Amino acid sequence: MSLLARADHCLIALAELFADAGEIMVSPMGPLPALAARLARRTFAPDLLLTDGVAALVDDDGVVEGQMTYSRVFDTLWNGRRHVVMGASQLDRFGNQNISALGPHERPTAQLIGARGAPGNTVCHRTSYWVPRHSPRVFVPAVDFVCGVGTNRGAKGLGGLVTHLGTFDWGGPGGTMRLTALHPGVTVDEVIAATGFPVAGVEGEVPTTRAPTAAEQALIDGLLDPKGRRAAELG
């Protein structure tokens, strides 16, 4: 499978995170999640509210259609009417996320972007994750610093997880990470080798993520990403 075709499967999997969401504000962080939210709104989730990341609600084409000031963002966040898709430098089997620092807390070996809104996101509303490069460096037995909380620390409602290998949730025993589908050409053994802890859902037959429909592919290629830049996020 080409890198572009794999990116399309990831894009559809990310878009489906917003299925049946209704009228909520979505905050997709990163190029592919942003494309996915726009695709979802144009197809099966027309009530999604998108922002320009500053102070306005925008339509599918980026045209301002309402206000979303900083104070209104926090009102929406605290009320749970938001679904954010974040990245992760580390994730453990319960979905605890680290984007702050690597190494011992007293003397970290690498400084990252800081906890940002991860604590509030994960305790207030639905939070999903996008990890373009699934590896044992990201999926670790224990994160070095907890930013977003997982199922064992009171997460409000962890959504899905999409990586370049497949889709996952936290429906495993005790709220642990579970494989829900593989992208075409990916094997269970690849997922096991790329994850630093046991993953539920690897036994038996695993479903395959779907490709875009003809109508979705036309939107992606003709309007959302005609230059095919989405593949760069996986490369």
Steps between C-alpha positions, in 0.01 A plus 500: 500500500634843408561762765221714352252211515599433862448868577150476352413210731631702795300802383175304487569341840557846648186638337295215646604609849241777454216277378168559683659783700221750438553872555830514685818700460787296361868583539705277268869565560725428205460502122335159456251538791408845364431353156299222665277745687431695181420177315268383778312830498456489123366144509357318802539753785359832369433645848865513607627843605844588366713795605783696343709440813478866597157646575251393235280212394553419133324298234656231281675761288635703792239776468411652838151405615510590870709598801705263711696718740742357753243525779241316291753226427541439872124510559466233231790299639367496857153404376640200317377613156837450333698220339873555465748287306848538649840354428719320749871463562420209732185298574460213744250213492242703697523798265705725727674745269829690520587805290703683765843345558695177466708346775491539880282787619783652708744490209328441165706409195272684256260790537188481282208740457361479854170363627299778328127422510537124533398474869183706454412330173516149638301572817232714333413353161569238238864472397644291218858454380684499169847341488638495144797277591406211727810380689618375842646847563146640503308205647681445828424304820492825701515859377771723646256780580119483500343783299175353371349256748402147407224261600670422832520869595148624435492582129161642403465284193795395291397466138698316238864473405618495139856414399668410172439134590131501590231616743472442872289585803520443875248219516749238613501342850503770767475781243816408311594556138324271252555446128175556308614490133813472286581705194531283186833320482575536874529188715424440866865409552602847379271660757634278779862578404432875486332521842689494830226318692244225431209614281151355531304400190786330317349153522290363217393682186550878506289726273659719233454878493295619207617697200326824400185465295509634145329821616739542794803437279377764256473752784844413633679511165303783345441741788657415834849389396547509122881499532507185714688663787324277752748218431790708637373463855565125486833513318 
